[in-house]
Amino acid sequence: MAHAENDELTWQSITRADTGGDITISNQVNYQVFMSGIAAKHTYLINVNSGRTWQLCEVSGEGSLRWEPIKTTDEINKAIAEKKGACR
């Protein structure tokens, strides 16, 4: 939710990075938002079908929000392996 110019509460559209492997099923709930009671920075969007997860982040200097993907261990290990094989 956000404040409109007239200070009323309104919904704010938030972009989400497409990370592939995002499974959606028609006529079913596909996402769940988890909000920590500790801090707003611990707000996550979870695809309940695939487990793909995004963290709510503020875009630096813009004041807008976006969902940033949390990489899987396999994705991180693959990136490390590709860097090891790269010429320097």
N, C-alpha and C positions, 0 to 999 in steps of 0.2 A: 504494500500500500504506500501511497505517497500523498503529499499535499498538493492540491491544485492551486492555481494563482489566487483563487478566492478563498483559500485556506480550508476548503472541504477535502475530506479524504477521498481518494480515487485509486484505481488499480493502475500500476505501472507495468508496461510491457518490458520484459527482460530477455535479452538475446542469450542464446545457448550455442556454444561451439558444437559443430557436428563432429563426432569422434568415430563414427562407424560402429558397428556392433550394437546399435541402439534398436532394440526389439520393441515394437508396439503391436498390440492386439486390439482390433476393432471392438468397440462396445465394452471395453474393460478399462479399469484404472491402470495406467501404465507408469505413472510417476508418483512419488511421495516426497514431500518436503520435510526434512528433519531440522528442527531448530533447537539448539542447545539452550538450556536455562542458564548457562554460565556466561556466554557472550554471543552477540549477534554474528560475529565473524565465523562462528561454527554453525553455519546454515548450509545445508546440502540438499541437492535435488538428486533423487535416486530412482533409476529405472528399475521397477520391481520385477521385470522379466529378465533383464540381462545383468543387473548389478552395477551397470555403468553409473558413475557418480560424478557430480559437478559441485564445486564450491562457489557460493555467492561471493563475488568480489567487486570492489568499487574500482571503476576505471579512473586511473590516476589523472588528475587535472580536469576531468569532465564532470565529476559528481554523479555519473550514471552508474548503473549496476550491470553486471553480466555474469553468467554461469560459466566458470572455467573448469575444464575437465580435470579429474584426478586420474593420473596415469596408473595403469596396472603394473605389477611387478614385471610381467613379461615385456611390456612396452619399454620400461626403464632398462631392463637387461639387454633388449635388442638394440636400443640406442647406444648403450655402452659398448656392445660388441662391434657395432658399425664404426664407432670412433676409434677403436683399437686397430681396426683394419685400414683406416684411412691414412693416406700419405700426409706427412707434416712438413 
